[in-house]
């Protein structure tokens, strides 16, 4: 049974499709993308790490430098990265040599 009276309007379903639903879907998609991007940036520490430079000290090796500066990464990969960033043909380094450490 349908109740009618003063101030009571019958409920009507909106038309299927249309710009209103497309705009709403686009807005929701934009908000989700923005939140996802924010979480991704926060998970990676905010900004991209800058390259740093180290001076080789007595007893240093590429392995020890990579292990000290990248404790959470695979040291083998980081040794290769340091070699490539500095144009080294192998793991041989000299005391006093400046090495760029990629971010």
N, C-alpha and C positions, 0 to 999 in steps of 0.2 A: 504494500500500500504506500502511496506517495503522500507525504505531509506537505501541505502548502499553507502559507499564512503570510502575515505581514513581515517583510524583511527576509524571507526565506527564498533563496534563488535555487533553481534546479542546477545540479552539478552537471557540467558539460565537459566532455573530453576534448582536448585540443586536437586539431587536425594532425594526422601523422605526417612526418617530414616537415619541411618548411625551414625558413631561415632561423627561427627561434631555436630549434633543436640543433641545427648546425653550429650556430654561435655558441650555444651551451657546451656542445661537445668540444669545440675548438678551445674554449676557455678552460675546460677541465684538462684537456691534453696539454695546454700551455702551462698550467699550474703544476701538473705532474712532471713535465719536463724541467721546469725551473727548480722544483724541489729535488729532483734526481741530480741535476747538475750541482746544486748546492751541497748535497750529501757526498757526491764524488769528489768535489774540491776539498771538503772537510776531511775526507778519508785519506787524501794524499797530502795532507799537511798545509793546505791553503794555497801556496804558490809553488812554482817550480823552483827546485834548489838551484842556486847559482854555481857556476864552476869555481872551484877553489884551486889554489896553488900551494904546493908543499915543497920544501927544500929537503933533499935527501940527507939524512944524518948517518953517521957511522953505524953500521949494523942493519940498516934498513934494506928491505927487499921489496919488490913490487907486491909480493904476497902479503908481507906484514903491513904495508901501507894500505892495500885494499881491505884487509881484514879490520884494520883500525877505523878506517873512514866509512866502510859499508858493512857494519856488523850483521845486518839482516839479509844481505844478499849473498848470492853464490860467489865466492872469492875468485874462482877460475874465470868467470865471466867478467868480473870487474878488473882483473889483471889484464885481460884482453882489451877491455875498454880503455884502460890507462895507456896501454901500448899504442893503440890506434890514435888516441887523442894527442899523443906526443910524438908520433911518427917513429916509434921504436921498432927495430927489426926483431928484437927479442927481449928477454927479461933483464938484461944487463943494464945497471944504472950506476952512476958515480956519485960519491959524496959531494954535496954542494949543488948538484943538478936540480933545477926547478922542474917540477912535474905538474901539469894541469890535471886536475881530477874532474872528470865529467859529472854533471848532475844526475 
